[in-house]
Amino acid sequence: MARKLLLEHAHVEGIHTYEVYRKNGGYRSVEKALKTMSPEAVVEEVKKSGLRGRGGAGFPTGMKWSFLAKPEGVPRYLVCNADESEPGTFKDRYLMEKIPHLLIEGMITSSYALGANTSYIYIRGEYSWILFILEKAIAEAYAAGWLGKNIHGSGYDLDLYVNIGAGAYICGEETALLESLEGKRGNPRIKPPFPAVKGLWQSPTVVNNVETIAAVVPIVNDGGDEYAKIGIGKSTGTKLISASGNINKPGVYEIEMSITVEEFIYSDQWCGGIKRGKKLKACVPGGSSVPILPHFLVCKTAAGEDRLMTYESLADGGFATGSMLGSGGFIVYDEDQCIVRNTWNFARFYAHESCGQCSPCREGTGWMEKVLHRMENGAGKMSDIDLLVDVAKKIEGNTICPLGDAAAWPVSAAIRHFREEFEWHVNEPRVCMERNYGLVREAVIV
Amino acid sequence: MHTLTQNGTPFKYSPAALSEVQSLTKKYPEGRAKSAILRALHIAQEENHGWLSVSAMDEVAATLGITPIEVYEVASFYSMYNLNPVGKYVLEFCHTGPCAIEGAESLIEYTKLKLGIGKNQTTPDGMFTIKEVECLGACGYAPMMQVGEFYHEHLDTGKIDQFIEDCRADKIDKGTWKMH
């Protein structure tokens, strides 16, 4: 049976309430940290755990924490990034809905480690009902003395608040999130200075994903070394995977980072195989931004080795034959899915979500969407394919924030692996159109 | 896209909403009341029949002690704010990748045909508006839509029929942006 560190109690009746959460061992990490550990010792455990940022970038959390500037007399902030909006990703939502206290506990322990006395959770606007779940849980934590002044006699003070967004993918980028938290448009900032030096209201700030902060709880409880025993190489611990697409059992799964992709897709314990007995066509393993993999590169690497659900194995082969673990937004496509249509869909997403600050992204995402739209609707030209590759190349690396790269990668990867399907769209426009209208006709008949 | 042309009827927060917005500002350090703007706008939109008129935005500015332009520029950036009047029930369908490959597109077409309206349009009786939005983080439960505070998942045409009937019978909870 797979070990679960975050979702172990997710199905316990009433686990969203303080009483039940506490009875199941909740808030032990706060007790342990505040009573027996220095803040530096907590940071040390997180370093030892090998925990990497779970929002998508996979940057070592302990190292990120150690970059935090600590000038005298200046407040420091911990901000939790709960702006989950990467297409294919819904794990943070699951965690916050089911076990809100796990995030709150992680926020307290992490804030203590960083010396923050005020912390914020920035949650996306569409998760409005979760805002109230969190606020209720925070009120319970205050009432039980885990938040506020002099927490359980430790002399440590912490206030925790939830701030809600209002619909902007870009606010998941940490500096855009900080701008938004300051009550402005979500335009990413130029780095440096990094948030660790000048973040929220120009004060040193750490921004971490929900899952990252939740993982601090088992790390402090059982020790960083114990956490690092799970997983392979630099992919330590467990990871929440949001599984969606044409599979039998979509949902959120906690996996040890050592199982194979094949196991994950086909085992009844996880995705349960492809729906309606269809064949696997492609997979996007880490949220819409990461390169799509054709079926023959999903379960095996180009070298013929088993592909594992780890940062390293999913990236094996670089962008030529690999992808990324990203946020763990695992989207599975069956043989009936149209790669051109899906690529257009994602291009539309990035065009809509570009903040408009940098020209390559603002203009480039719009053009990629238009070109893919005409291709999908039977008006594409053969030269459009290379045009798309060219535009993607011109966006990549030329923008303030990673949204530009995130918009370029899915397009260039789709063309790299499925060029013949793009050519087919140009050569057989009528077939594409029929397919398109077919969708609508089906709907009317149903 | 976004145009700030509609003044709407004069808007003031209800006394309860006003005190809620004022208490929100206490979550931020002295002089940082502007940080409460997004939630203050959500509450104003809720009280102004689902959309933000210029008058509603001016009320937010006055309450937070910031200039109106600071509110306009924020309200026009975020997709959840409606800057034009909407119907009583705004059906916000996710049309992004994972929902699309699980049938969102045909479901949206079905709903448009059923209600006789297109994207960003409102039925003549003022009951329904259809919006198509980007990924709402419900990919495993596709296709789906958001109405008010809540998600409606694993949708199919039968569930859409039922939902529309329930709206007409006033049986759908949209939430109120208040603790529940």
Chai-1 contact restraints between the chains, C-beta under 6 A:
chainA,res_idxA,chainB,res_idxB,connection_type,confidence,min_distance_angstrom,max_distance_angstrom,comment,restraint_id
A,E84,B,G137,contact,1.0,0.0,6.0,A-B,restraint_1
A,P87,B,T96,contact,1.0,0.0,6.0,A-B,restraint_2
A,P87,B,G97,contact,1.0,0.0,6.0,A-B,restraint_3
A,P87,B,C135,contact,1.0,0.0,6.0,A-B,restraint_4
A,G88,B,P98,contact,1.0,0.0,6.0,A-B,restraint_5
A,G88,B,C139,contact,1.0,0.0,6.0,A-B,restraint_6
A,F90,B,G137,contact,1.0,0.0,6.0,A-B,restraint_7
A,F90,B,C139,contact,1.0,0.0,6.0,A-B,restraint_8
A,F90,B,G140,contact,1.0,0.0,6.0,A-B,restraint_9
A,R93,B,G137,contact,1.0,0.0,6.0,A-B,restraint_10
A,G125,B,M80,contact,1.0,0.0,6.0,A-B,restraint_11
A,E126,B,L136,contact,1.0,0.0,6.0,A-B,restraint_12
A,S128,B,E149,contact,1.0,0.0,6.0,A-B,restraint_13
A,W129,B,E149,contact,1.0,0.0,6.0,A-B,restraint_14
A,F132,B,M179,contact,1.0,0.0,6.0,A-B,restraint_15
A,Y161,B,K27,contact,1.0,0.0,6.0,A-B,restraint_16
A,I164,B,L38,contact,1.0,0.0,6.0,A-B,restraint_17
A,I164,B,R39,contact,1.0,0.0,6.0,A-B,restraint_18
A,A166,B,L38,contact,1.0,0.0,6.0,A-B,restraint_19
A,A166,B,Y78,contact,1.0,0.0,6.0,A-B,restraint_20
A,A166,B,M80,contact,1.0,0.0,6.0,A-B,restraint_21
A,G167,B,Y78,contact,1.0,0.0,6.0,A-B,restraint_22
A,G167,B,S79,contact,1.0,0.0,6.0,A-B,restraint_23
A,G167,B,M80,contact,1.0,0.0,6.0,A-B,restraint_24
A,A168,B,Y78,contact,1.0,0.0,6.0,A-B,restraint_25
A,E182,B,S35,contact,1.0,0.0,6.0,A-B,restraint_26
A,G183,B,K34,contact,1.0,0.0,6.0,A-B,restraint_27
A,G183,B,S35,contact,1.0,0.0,6.0,A-B,restraint_28
A,G183,B,I37,contact,1.0,0.0,6.0,A-B,restraint_29
A,R185,B,E73,contact,1.0,0.0,6.0,A-B,restraint_30
A,R185,B,V74,contact,1.0,0.0,6.0,A-B,restraint_31
A,R185,B,F77,contact,1.0,0.0,6.0,A-B,restraint_32
A,S244,B,P98,contact,1.0,0.0,6.0,A-B,restraint_33
A,S244,B,C139,contact,1.0,0.0,6.0,A-B,restraint_34
A,S244,B,G140,contact,1.0,0.0,6.0,A-B,restraint_35
A,G245,B,P98,contact,1.0,0.0,6.0,A-B,restraint_36
A,G245,B,I101,contact,1.0,0.0,6.0,A-B,restraint_37
A,P250,B,G140,contact,1.0,0.0,6.0,A-B,restraint_38
A,G251,B,G140,contact,1.0,0.0,6.0,A-B,restraint_39
A,S288,B,G97,contact,1.0,0.0,6.0,A-B,restraint_40
A,I331,B,P98,contact,1.0,0.0,6.0,A-B,restraint_41
A,Q337,B,I101,contact,1.0,0.0,6.0,A-B,restraint_42
A,N342,B,G97,contact,1.0,0.0,6.0,A-B,restraint_43
A,N345,B,G97,contact,1.0,0.0,6.0,A-B,restraint_44
A,N345,B,A100,contact,1.0,0.0,6.0,A-B,restraint_45
A,F346,B,G97,contact,1.0,0.0,6.0,A-B,restraint_46
A,F349,B,T96,contact,1.0,0.0,6.0,A-B,restraint_47
A,F349,B,E134,contact,1.0,0.0,6.0,A-B,restraint_48
A,H352,B,E134,contact,1.0,0.0,6.0,A-B,restraint_49
A,L439,B,E105,contact,1.0,0.0,6.0,A-B,restraint_50
A,L439,B,S106,contact,1.0,0.0,6.0,A-B,restraint_51
A,V440,B,E109,contact,1.0,0.0,6.0,A-B,restraint_52
A,E442,B,S106,contact,1.0,0.0,6.0,A-B,restraint_53
A,A443,B,S106,contact,1.0,0.0,6.0,A-B,restraint_54
A,A443,B,E109,contact,1.0,0.0,6.0,A-B,restraint_55
A,A443,B,Y110,contact,1.0,0.0,6.0,A-B,restraint_56
A,V446,B,T157,contact,1.0,0.0,6.0,A-B,restraint_57
